[in-house]
Amino acid sequence: MKTLLPLILLFGLLWGCASSVSVSTDYDRSANFTSYTTYKWYQDTPPARRDSIRTYNTFLDKRIRSAVEANMARKGFRLVDSNPDILVAYDVKVVTRQELHNDYGYYPGWYGPGWYGYGWWYGYRYDYGYSRFAYPMYIDQYQDGTIIIDLVDARDNELVWRGWGQMRVDNVNISQSEVDKIVSRIFEKYPPGADKKK
C-alpha cells in the first residue's frame, strides 16, 4: 500500500492539472464596462468557415451559446433583438497541440496565411476592429479544447473585451459540461478586475 500511495497521489495531481482550465483576458482600458447592459449575438449563424474539410457543428454551437447566455445573465446582461450595447462572438478549436500567438508578423491584419475568417471550426467570420489592443492574437495547433469569447462595442464595432480558456477535453465535440466549465471560468474575469474582488 505504501508503494501505491505515491502513484495514487501522482495520478490525482496529473488528473487535476489535465482537467483544470487555463484562462486569460485582454480588454480596452478606455471602455466603460458599467455602461454595457444588453447584448446580441454578432450573427445568428456563421457566414463562412475557414476549413472546408470540417463542417459547422450545430451541437457545439448550441452548447457554447447556452453557456455564454447563462453567464451573461449572471453578469446582469439582457439578451435583446435590436440596439444592443454589446455584440458577442466566439471561436473554438480542438486539435493536437496548442499555443496562443501574438501575431506581430501580420499586424495590423488579423490573420496570417491559411486563415479564412473568424472561427477555425465553428466560430464566425467578422470584421470588427481591434485597434485599441496592442496586438492581435490567433490560435495555432491546439491539443486541448480552447474557447475564445469576444465582446464588441455595438456602437463602433470595436472589440472591447476578450476572454479565452483552455483545458483537456475528451473529444473534438467538447461536452456540455466541459463547455460550461470553460465558459464559466472565462466569465469569472468579467468585468476586468472581477476575479480580484473575491
ROVEXKE-74630 format. One record per atom (N, C-alpha, C): x, y, z. Coordinates in steps of 0.001 Angstrom, whole numbers, plus 524288, in hexadecimal, padded with zeros to 5 digits. Atoms other than C-alpha are relative to their C-alpha. Layout:
% residues N
XYZ
...
***
This chain:
% residues 198
803437FB4980000
800008000080000
80363804E680000
7FC807FB7F7FFC6
80B44809228032D
80258801267FA9F
7FDD57FF508053D
81091806BE7F580
7FC0B802847FC55
804227FE038036B
80383809E17EF20
7FE8D805A380131
801C07FACD7FE6C
800FB8165C7F6CA
80275804617FCC5
7FDC47FBD080341
80ADE81EE97EF73
7FDC78000D7FA76
802338005380541
80574819F27E286
7FA81802307FFD5
805577FDF97FFAF
7F79681D0E7E6C0
8000C805F38005A
7FF967FA527FF6D
7FB9282ABA7EAF1
801BF8028D7FAE7
7FE247FDE6804FC
802E982CDE7DE30
7FBAA800007FBF0
8045380055803B9
7F73B828517D631
7FBFB8043880120
803C77FBF47FE8A
7EE558315F7DDD0
801D7805667FE6F
7FDCC7FAF280179
7F77683CD37DB74
7FFAF800D87FA20
8002F7FF9C805B3
7F87283A107CCDB
7FA75800A07FE0A
805767FF9480194
7E9C5838517CBAD
7FDE78057880118
801C67FAC07FEAA
7E76B845327D2A7
80214804067FC37
7FDB27FC55803BE
7F0B884C467C988
7FD6A7FF887FAB0
8024A800DB8052A
7EAB0846187BD7E
7FA878022E7FFA3
805757FE5280021
7DCDC849D77C16D
7FF54805B78018B
800687FA877FE7E
7E00F857BB7C5C0
7FFA2803707FB2A
800B77FC5580452
7DCEA863897BD61
803EC8046F80088
7FC6A7FB8E80030
7E75B86D577B9A7
7FD35804827FD4C
803137FB9880200
7E12F87ABD7B792
8034E804F07FFC5
7FD8C7FADD80083
7E634887D47B2BC
7FC1B803C57FD8D
803647FC0980257
7DFD98948F7AEAD
8033E804A67FE25
7FDD07FAFC8018F
7E2DE8A14D7A7E9
7FB5F8039E7FF1E
8046C7FC7080087
7DAA98AD877A71B
801D0805847FEB5
7FF1A7FA818014A
7D9A98BB9B7A2AE
7FFD88032F8050E
7FFA57FD0F7FB0B
7DE338C40F7AE18
7FC8C804D58000F
803437FB4A80028
7D5D38CF737A985
7FA247FECB80012
8058C8017580035
7C9048C7D17A924
7FD63800A28054E
8031F7FF807FB42
7BE678CAB77B327
7FC827FB3380075
802C4804F47FFD3
7B9FD8BCF47B66C
7FAF0800458031F
804DB7FF707FD05
7AF8F8C1987BFEB
7FB84801E37FC96
8041C7FE0680378
7A8318C7887B47C
7FDA77FBBA7FC94
801E98044680343
7A6458BA5E7ADD7
7FC157FCAD8030D
804098030B7FD46
799848B3DF7B1CC
7FCF07FC5E7FC65
802D980352803B4
793D28ADD37A568
803C97FDD07FBF3
7FC998025D803EE
799878A4D879B1F
7FCD87FD097FBF0
802338030F80447
796C889DA978E92
804777FCE37FD96
7FBFE802ED802BB
79E178931578750
80190802EC7FB12
7FE137FD0080475
7A699898D377CAE
7FD1B7FE827FB06
80330801D58045B
79F9389082772AC
7FDAC7FACA8018E
802BF804B07FE53
795C888577773F5
802D37FB037FE75
7FD2580498801CD
79DA187BAB76BED
80501801B87FD4C
7FB117FE9180283
7AB9887B9C766E0
7FF55800CF7FA27
800757FF0880596
7AC59881A77593D
803EA7FCFD7FCBC
7FC0C802E3802FB
7B86D879DE75570
803617FCE6803B9
7FC4C802F57FCD4
7C1EE86FB175A5B
805387FFF07FD33
7FACF7FFA280247
7D07086F5775833
802257FABB7FE54
7FDFE8052680141
7D26E860B175749
7FBC97FCF77FD2D
8040F8029080316
7CAD085A2674C65
7FF3A7FA4D80181
80073805787FE7A
7CD6284CB67522B
7FC427FF6980491
8033F800537FB53
7C67F84F7375EF2
7FB1F803537FF4D
804EF7FD40800B8
7B8568536D75F0F
7FE5B802B380506
802237FD1F7FB8E
7B10385C89767FC
7FD507FC3E803BA
8020C803927FC11
7AD978556E7749E
7FB8B8029A802F1
8049B7FDA97FD96
79FBB858E8778A0
7FFC47FEDA805D1
80059801837FA85
7A0898517C78573
803C28032880360
7FC2F7FCFC7FD01
7ACE28583B78A05
7FE79805BE80030
801D77FA958001F
7A76D86562785CB
7FBD8800DE8042B
8042A7FF857FC1A
79B6E8631F78E50
802307FFB880586
7FDA8800797FACA
7A3C685EEC799E1
802AF805128019E
7FD2C7FB327FEC0
7AC3986B0179922
7FC3B80484800D2
803DB7FBCF7FF6C
7A0B2874317971D
7FD1E7FF8E80533
802C3800D67FB11
7999286E1E7A2A8
80357801AA804A2
7FC7A7FEA87FBB2
7A56686F9D7AB8A
80100805DC8003B
7FF017FA5D80022
7A83987D847A725
7FB3A80305801DA
804C07FD347FE7E
79A15881E37A8A3
7FEF07FF81805D7
800BE800BA7FA5E
7995087C0F7B657
803B98037580316
7FC297FCC87FD40
7A5BD883037BA82
7FF12805CD7FF2E
801487FA80800F3
7A1D088FD67B415
7FB7C801AE80385
8046D7FECA7FC90
7950288F4D7BBAD
801D4800AA8059E
7FDF67FF927FAAA
79C7588D087C85B
8030E8050B800C9
7FD257FB107FFBC
7A482899127C53A
7FC6A804BA7FF6B
803B67FBAF80047
7981A8A1257C3E5
7FE9E801BF7FA88
801397FE9E80567
7974F8A16F7B512
7FAA17FDF37FE6E
8050F8019B80222
78A7F8A0837ADB8
800857FF567FA1A
7FFCD8011C80597
7898289A347A04D
7FB9C802E87FD39
803E57FCE8802D3
782838A3257969D
8004F7FEC67FA2B
8003B800E7805A7
77E838A28978857
80249804837FCD8
7FE0A7FB6C802D5
782DF8B03F784B3
8026E803EA803C2
7FD697FBD57FD0D
78B238BBBE78949
802D27FE18804ED
7FD22801DA7FB66
794278B40379255
804A18038D80140
7FB2C7FD477FE8B
79F618B9FE799E2
804C87FCF07FE28
7FBA58037F80125
7A7FE8AE3B79729
7FE5E7FBE77FBFD
800A88045F80398
7A9588A47578C18
803BC7FBB0801BA
7FCEC804647FE0A
7AE41896ED78FDE
8016E7FC4A7FB8D
7FE2D803DC803CE
7B66988DD178767
8038C7FC22802D2
7FC86803D67FD9D
7BE278819478A4A
8033C7FD497FBD2
7FCD18035680358
7C8AA878F178492
801647FB3480338
7FED7804D57FD24
7CBDA86AD778820
8034F7FC707FC94
7FCB48039B802EA
7D5FB860DF7845B
801CD7FB8F80384
7FDD8804827FD4A
7DA368532F78864
8037D7FD137FC2B
7FC5E802FB8033F
7E66A84D5A7824C
8044E7FDAF80360
7FC2E803187FD2A
7F2C3846647863C
803818030E803B6
7FCA17FCDC7FCA4
7FB0B8516C78BE3
7FDD58057B80039
8023D7FACD7FF7E
7F83985F097908F
803F28042080192
7FD027FB5C7FEA6
7FE8186C5B790FE
7FCBA804BD7FE9E
802837FB0680150
7F95887A3379142
80452803BE7FE6C
7FBD07FCC98021E
8019D88308788AB
7FE70805B77FFA2
8009C7FA828015A
8033A8919A787C9
8018E800887FA49
7FF157FFE9805A1
802228940777947
802E1804F77FE5E
7FD057FB5480150
80CB689E5B77863
801318003F7FA2A
7FE5B8002680569
81085899DC76AC3
7FBFB801F67FC2E
804107FE7C803A6
8035989D50764D5
7FCF0804B6801E1
802A37FB4D7FE1E
7FF6F8A94676CB8
8004D804407FBD0
804ED800277FD2F
7F6968B06A76A64
7FBF87FC4D7FDB6
803AF803DB80206
7F05D8A59A76257
7FECD7FBF38041E
801A8803917FBD7
7E8FB89B8376A50
8022A7FA877FF41
7FE7980564800DB
7ECF388EB2763E9
804D77FF837FC9C
7FB948014E80347
7F949888DF75E5C
7FE4D7FC4B7FBAC
801468038480452
7FA0E87F7A752E1
7FCD07FB4C801D2
80316804A17FED2
7EFED874AB752DC
7FB1E8010A80321
8049E7FEC57FCDC
7E5CC87BA075B1F
7FBA7802127FC87
804787FE4780314
7D84687E03755F9
7FBAB801C0803AB
804367FDE07FCD1
7CFED886BB75E6B
8006E7FE95805B9
7FFF7800A97FA56
7CC718863776CAF
7FDA37FABF80170
801FF8050B7FE5A
7CB2687862771D6
802427FB9D7FCBE
7FD6D8041A802FC
7D3C986D0F76DB3
7FC4D7FB8C7FED9
803D380429800E1
7C9058631076F79
7FA7D8021980008
805827FEE57FF2D
7BC7A8687B774C3
7FEC9805B380116
800EA7FA8D7FEA0
7BE40876E177766
7FE0E803367FB70
802507FC5F803AD
7BB3E8829D76F23
80411802EB7FCCF
7FCA97FCAA8032F
7C11688A7A76435
7FDEF8058C8006D
801CE7FAB87FF07
7BF958985B76908
80453803E67FEDA
7FC3F7FBED80149
7C6268A52A76637
7FF7880489803C9
800187FBC07FC3F
7C6008ACCC772DD
80591801AD80139
7FAD97FDC07FF2E
7D1248B583776CA
802AD7FE01804E2
7FCE0801787FB77
7DC108B29D7805B
80477803DB800C6
7FBC87FC267FFF2
7E40F8BF1077F28
80171801BF80580
7FED77FE517FAAA
7E3308C1AA78DC9
803747FC19802E3
7FCB4803E77FD99
7EACE8B54E790B8
8058E800967FDF2
7FA877FF628017E
7F98E8B4F779057
801697FC8A7FB60
7FEC98039E8043A
7F99D8A95778709
7FB8F7FC1B7FF86
803E980419800B6
7F07C89F3578131
8022A7FAC1801B7
7FE5B805397FE78
7F0F0890D878503
7FD597FBFD7FC87
8028A80423802EB
7EE108842677E43
8014C7FABC80271
7FF57805417FDE8
7ECC1875C6781BD
803187FCB77FC25
7FD12803688037E
7F65E86BF177C5E
8014D7FAEC802C1
7FE75805327FE44
7F7E585D4777E7E
7FE817FED8805AE
801C8801227FAB4
7EF9E85A8C78A83
7FED97FA3F800CD
80159805587FEB4
7EF0084D4A790E7
7FB9E7FFED80407
804477FF977FC48
7E5A2851B479B9F
7FB9F8032E7FD89
804597FCDC801ED
7D858857D1799B6
800B4805A88019E
7FF617FA6E7FEF1
7D92E86692798B1
7FB42802F77FE0F
804677FCAB80172
7CDE08702C798A8
8019E805AB800D3
7FF117FA5F7FF9F
7CF8187EAF795F1
7FAC2802C37FFB2
804D17FCEF7FFFF
7C481888217992C
8016C805BC7FF50
7FF107FA798011F
7C486895DB79386
7FB1E8033480113
804327FC357FF3B
7BC278A14179800
8016A804DC7FCE6
7FF127FBB9803A8
7BB048ABE278DC3
7FC3C8047580120
8035C7FB6F7FF43
7B5EB8B99D7901E
7FCB3800B57FB18
803847FFD080485
7A9F58BA4A7874C
7FFE9805537FD5D
8003B7FABE80245
7AB178C8ED78538
80434800E87FBE0
7FBBA7FF04803B2
7B84A8C90B77E78
802747FB067FDD4
7FE2A804FF80211
7BA368BA9277B88
805AF7FEEF8016E
7FAAF800D47FE1D
7C6A88BA21783A9
8000B7FBF480468
7FF3F803DB7FBEB
7CB398AEC178BE6
80187802B980510
7FEC77FD7C7FB04
7CB178B2F479A42
801C67FC1B8042E
7FE68803E77FC19
7CD1A8A6227A1A4
800837FAB77FD60
7FF3A80556801F7
7D282898CF79E63
801967FC7D8047B
7FE89803EC7FC2B
7D2FF88CE37A71D
800CB7FACE7FD48
7FF338052580251
7D8A387FBB7A395
801777FC1880437
7FEF7804217FC41
7D90A872FD7AB01
801377FAEE7FD34
7FE87804F580267
7DF19865D67A829
8009E7FBCB80422
7FF77804717FC82
7DEDD858657AE5C
800147FAF77FCD0
800158051480287
7E09C84A187AB0F
7FA5D7FE307FF85
8055D801BF800F5
7D411844E47A4FA
800137FA787FDDE
800548057F80189
7CF408374D7A197
800467FF327FA1B
7FFED80098805AC
7CD0F839667930D
7FF0A8054A7FD70
800577FB0B802D0
7CBBE843B878875
7FABC802AE80091
805297FD9E7FF7F
7BD50845FC78B35
7FF7280343804F1
800317FD4D7FAF2
7BFBE84AF179923
7FA8C7FF798026A
8050A800FD7FD7B
7B4D78469E7A24F
7FDBF804F180267
802837FB777FD9A
7AB0484FE97A86C
802958015F8052D
7FD887FEE87FAEE
7B16584E657B5C4
805598028B7FF4B
7FAE27FDA980107
7BEC1851A77B008
7FF6D8059C7FE10
8010A7FAB3801E5
7B95E85D6C7A8B9
7FE708038680488
801CF7FCED7FB84
7B272862137B511
8048C8018580387
7FB907FF037FC89
7BEF2860E77BCED
8039B804277FDBA
7FC7A7FC398027D
7C74E868557B32D
7FD968056E7FFDD
802977FAEB8008C
7BD66873297B0B9
7FF3D8029E80551
800BE7FDC47FAC5
7BA70874FB7BF34
805118024380221
7FAF57FE0B7FE25
7C8DA876627C255
8018E804FB7FD1C
7FECF7FB43802FA
7CA54880617B76B
7FD11804A480244
803397FBA77FE2B
7BF18888A37BC8B
8010880174805B2
7FE637FE737FAC0
7C4A98886D7CA4C
80376804DA7FFC8
7FC807FB86800AE
7CDF1892AC7C4EC
7FD50804A67FD6A
802E27FB868021C
7C33C89BA07BFCA
7FC6D802328043D
7FCE27FC18802CC
7C27E8A6FE7C1A1
805AE7FFF6801DE
7FA807FFFA7FE77
7D1278A9B47C265
800AC80126805CF
7FF187FF5D7FA6D
7D5B58A8237D06F
7FC257FD228036E
80405802A47FCEB
7C9E28A01F7D494
802417FB9480342
7FDBB8046A7FD34
7D22B894637D881
8035B801BF80494
7FCB27FE077FBC3
7DA9089D017E15C
7FCD1802038049B
8035E7FDFD7FBDD
7CED58A1827E951
7FE337FBB9803B6
801D38045B7FCCB
7CC41893F07EEC1
8037A7FF44804BB
***
